[in-house]
């Protein structure tokens, strides 16, 4: 007998039965159908999704296709997979207040589109890199990865680097408390450091496999790489960030002051 969560609403997988002209692989079509079910409220945060075997029966897709779709959603942090228990809908990303670096403008030319962020991972970085020029060679560097969704239209992959001694509170606080967090406000309120100067650099780049997967586009896609360097005073580098922005028609507006940096 099936678990109640294994009983799908008849509309959830209806689109999968239609002739498909999108050219998307089956696992991506299934992932999209599951996401649509979440958005429509059929599965809510904390709900268990149907088992892999049930999804095979419901969709007539192969087990490999089902497993790949669930891995895709887990990689996007939309689903949490627990060994022996199943796959569960993750808590939603939280809206990021007062965006500074990622101010995309709506069609009216004035309204800033809402953005939602989810912290993916946080780790210590060993060895040097682009961040070393800004944080200094002796910094004990942490890397914090985020997915940032712009108005449910497209995803941006972000890497944040900072000295985990200088930003000890960001290194130690629960990762889920950084969902939707304005990083400047966290640095000011919890680490007691003012951000007095910001430098931005924008270049065109070809997305590698990791960036493309996180942004939900094909590897090799050309997009923008926005680098943001925050300082406290002239000589103290506080953070180095990279934002990988896929192709979009939305204009990106740069704010004039550092007082709202996110």
C-alpha positions as CSV (number, residue, x, y, z in Angstrom):
1,X,0.0,0.0,0.0
2,X,1.4,3.4,-1.0
3,X,2.2,6.1,1.6
4,X,-0.2,9.1,1.4
5,X,2.7,11.2,0.1
6,X,3.1,8.8,-2.8
7,X,-0.3,9.8,-4.1
8,X,0.3,12.5,-6.6
9,X,-2.2,15.2,-7.7
10,X,-3.4,14.3,-11.2
11,X,-2.1,17.5,-12.6
12,X,1.5,17.2,-11.2
13,X,2.8,14.9,-13.9
14,X,0.2,15.7,-16.6
15,X,2.7,17.8,-18.7
16,X,5.0,14.8,-18.9
17,X,2.5,12.9,-21.0
18,X,2.3,15.6,-23.7
19,X,4.5,15.7,-26.8
20,X,7.6,17.6,-25.8
21,X,9.3,20.0,-28.1
22,X,11.6,21.7,-25.6
23,X,14.5,19.3,-26.2
24,X,15.1,19.1,-22.5
25,X,16.3,15.7,-21.1
26,X,13.7,13.6,-19.4
27,X,15.3,14.1,-15.9
28,X,15.1,17.9,-16.3
29,X,11.4,17.7,-17.3
30,X,10.7,15.5,-14.3
31,X,12.6,17.9,-12.0
32,X,10.5,20.8,-13.4
33,X,7.3,18.9,-12.8
34,X,8.3,18.3,-9.2
35,X,9.2,21.9,-8.6
36,X,5.9,23.0,-10.1
37,X,4.2,20.6,-7.6
38,X,6.0,22.3,-4.8
39,X,5.1,25.8,-6.0
40,X,1.4,24.8,-6.3
41,X,1.5,23.6,-2.7
42,X,1.0,19.9,-3.4
43,X,4.2,19.3,-1.5
44,X,5.2,21.8,1.2
45,X,8.5,22.3,3.1
46,X,9.2,19.2,5.1
47,X,6.9,16.9,3.1
48,X,8.3,13.6,1.8
49,X,8.2,13.2,-2.0
50,X,7.0,10.0,-3.5
51,X,9.6,7.2,-3.4
52,X,11.8,6.6,-6.4
53,X,9.8,3.4,-7.2
54,X,6.5,5.4,-7.0
55,X,7.8,8.0,-9.3
56,X,8.8,5.4,-11.8
57,X,5.2,4.0,-11.7
58,X,3.6,7.5,-12.0
59,X,5.8,8.8,-14.8
60,X,6.8,5.6,-16.7
61,X,10.4,7.0,-16.6
62,X,13.3,4.8,-15.8
63,X,14.7,4.6,-12.3
64,X,17.9,6.2,-13.5
65,X,16.0,9.2,-14.9
66,X,14.1,9.5,-11.6
67,X,17.3,9.3,-9.5
68,X,19.0,11.9,-11.7
69,X,16.0,14.3,-11.3
70,X,16.1,14.0,-7.5
71,X,19.9,14.5,-7.5
72,X,19.4,17.7,-9.6
73,X,16.9,19.0,-7.1
74,X,19.2,18.1,-4.2
75,X,22.1,19.9,-5.8
76,X,19.8,23.0,-6.1
77,X,19.0,22.5,-2.3
78,X,15.3,22.3,-3.2
79,X,15.2,18.7,-1.9
80,X,16.9,17.0,1.0
81,X,17.7,13.3,0.6
82,X,18.0,11.2,3.7
83,X,19.4,7.7,3.3
84,X,16.7,5.1,4.1
85,X,14.0,7.7,4.6
86,X,13.5,9.3,1.2
87,X,13.5,12.8,-0.3
88,X,12.0,15.8,1.5
89,X,11.1,19.3,0.3
90,X,13.6,21.7,1.7
91,X,12.8,25.0,3.4
92,X,12.4,27.7,0.8
93,X,15.0,30.3,0.1
94,X,14.4,33.6,1.9
95,X,14.1,37.0,0.3
96,X,17.3,39.0,0.6
97,X,16.5,42.6,1.8
98,X,18.1,45.7,0.3
99,X,20.1,44.1,-2.4
100,X,23.2,46.0,-3.4
101,X,25.2,44.1,-5.9
102,X,22.2,42.4,-7.6
103,X,19.7,45.1,-8.4
104,X,17.8,43.9,-11.4
105,X,15.2,46.3,-12.8
106,X,11.6,45.4,-13.7
107,X,9.9,46.5,-16.9
108,X,8.8,49.8,-15.4
109,X,12.4,50.9,-15.2
110,X,12.2,51.7,-11.5
111,X,11.2,48.6,-9.4
112,X,14.0,46.4,-8.2
113,X,13.1,42.8,-8.6
114,X,13.0,40.6,-5.5
115,X,15.9,38.2,-5.0
116,X,16.0,35.1,-2.8
117,X,19.1,33.4,-1.5
118,X,20.0,30.0,-0.1
119,X,23.3,29.2,1.5
120,X,24.6,26.0,0.0
121,X,27.9,25.2,1.8
122,X,30.7,26.7,3.9
123,X,34.2,25.4,4.0
124,X,37.8,26.4,4.8
125,X,40.0,27.2,1.8
126,X,43.6,26.0,1.6
127,X,46.0,27.6,-0.8
128,X,45.8,30.9,-2.6
129,X,43.6,32.3,-5.3
130,X,42.0,35.5,-6.7
131,X,40.8,36.3,-3.1
132,X,44.4,36.3,-1.7
133,X,45.1,39.7,-3.5
134,X,42.2,41.3,-1.5
135,X,42.2,39.4,1.8
136,X,46.0,39.1,2.2
137,X,48.3,36.2,2.1
138,X,47.9,35.4,5.8
139,X,44.1,35.3,5.9
140,X,42.5,32.0,7.1
141,X,40.0,32.0,4.3
142,X,36.5,30.5,4.3
143,X,34.3,30.1,1.2
144,X,30.5,30.3,1.4
145,X,28.5,29.3,-1.7
146,X,25.0,30.6,-2.4
147,X,22.2,30.2,-5.0
148,X,20.4,33.5,-5.6
149,X,17.1,33.4,-7.5
150,X,16.0,36.6,-9.2
151,X,12.2,37.0,-9.2
152,X,11.8,33.2,-10.0
153,X,13.2,34.0,-13.4
154,X,16.9,32.9,-13.3
155,X,19.5,31.7,-10.8
156,X,22.9,33.2,-9.9
157,X,25.7,31.2,-8.4
158,X,27.7,33.1,-5.8
159,X,31.0,32.4,-4.0
160,X,31.9,34.5,-1.0
161,X,35.4,34.6,0.5
162,X,36.4,36.1,3.8
163,X,38.9,35.7,6.6
164,X,37.3,33.3,9.1
165,X,39.1,35.0,12.0
166,X,38.0,38.5,11.0
167,X,34.4,37.2,10.3
168,X,34.4,34.5,13.0
169,X,30.6,34.9,13.6
170,X,29.9,34.2,10.0
171,X,32.1,31.1,10.1
172,X,30.4,29.8,13.3
173,X,26.7,30.7,12.9
174,X,24.3,28.1,11.7
175,X,24.4,27.8,7.9
176,X,20.6,28.1,7.6
177,X,20.6,31.4,9.4
178,X,22.4,32.8,6.3
179,X,19.5,32.0,4.0
180,X,18.2,35.3,2.7
181,X,20.8,37.2,4.8
182,X,22.2,40.6,3.8
183,X,25.9,39.8,4.2
184,X,26.8,43.4,4.8
185,X,24.3,43.6,7.7
186,X,25.7,40.4,9.1
187,X,29.2,41.8,9.0
188,X,28.2,45.1,10.5
189,X,25.9,43.7,13.2
190,X,27.7,40.5,14.2
191,X,31.3,41.0,13.2
192,X,31.3,44.7,14.0
193,X,33.1,45.8,10.9
194,X,32.0,48.7,8.7
195,X,32.1,48.3,4.9
196,X,33.5,51.7,3.8
197,X,34.6,50.9,0.2
198,X,33.4,48.6,-2.5
199,X,35.1,47.8,-5.9
200,X,33.2,46.0,-8.6
201,X,34.5,44.4,-11.8
202,X,32.4,42.9,-14.5
203,X,33.6,40.6,-17.2
204,X,32.1,38.2,-19.7
205,X,33.0,34.6,-19.0
206,X,32.1,31.1,-20.1
207,X,30.5,29.0,-17.3
208,X,32.4,25.9,-16.3
209,X,30.6,22.7,-15.3
210,X,30.1,23.7,-11.6
211,X,28.9,27.2,-12.3
212,X,26.6,26.1,-15.1
213,X,25.0,23.4,-12.9
214,X,24.4,25.8,-10.1
215,X,23.0,28.4,-12.4
216,X,20.8,25.9,-14.2
217,X,22.2,26.4,-17.7
218,X,24.3,24.4,-20.1
219,X,28.1,24.2,-19.5
220,X,29.9,26.6,-21.8
221,X,27.1,29.2,-21.6
222,X,28.5,32.8,-21.8
223,X,27.4,35.0,-18.9
224,X,28.7,37.7,-16.6
225,X,31.1,37.4,-13.8
226,X,30.7,40.2,-11.2
227,X,33.5,40.5,-8.7
228,X,32.8,42.6,-5.6
229,X,35.6,43.5,-3.1
230,X,34.5,45.0,0.3
231,X,36.9,46.9,2.6
232,X,36.9,48.4,6.0
233,X,39.1,51.4,5.7
234,X,41.8,51.6,3.1
235,X,43.9,48.6,4.0
236,X,41.5,46.0,5.5
237,X,40.0,43.6,2.9
238,X,36.8,42.2,4.4
239,X,35.4,40.0,1.6
240,X,35.8,39.0,-2.0
241,X,32.7,37.8,-3.9
242,X,32.0,36.3,-7.3
243,X,28.5,36.3,-8.9
244,X,27.9,34.3,-12.0
245,X,25.0,35.8,-13.9
246,X,23.4,33.9,-16.8
247,X,22.1,35.6,-19.9
248,X,19.1,37.8,-19.0
249,X,17.2,40.7,-20.5
250,X,17.0,42.4,-17.1
251,X,19.1,45.5,-16.6
252,X,21.5,45.4,-13.7
253,X,21.6,48.6,-11.7
254,X,24.5,49.6,-9.5
255,X,23.6,51.5,-6.4
256,X,25.6,54.7,-5.6
257,X,26.4,54.1,-1.9
258,X,27.8,51.3,0.1
259,X,25.4,51.7,2.9
260,X,23.1,49.0,1.6
261,X,25.6,46.4,0.5
262,X,24.4,42.9,0.5
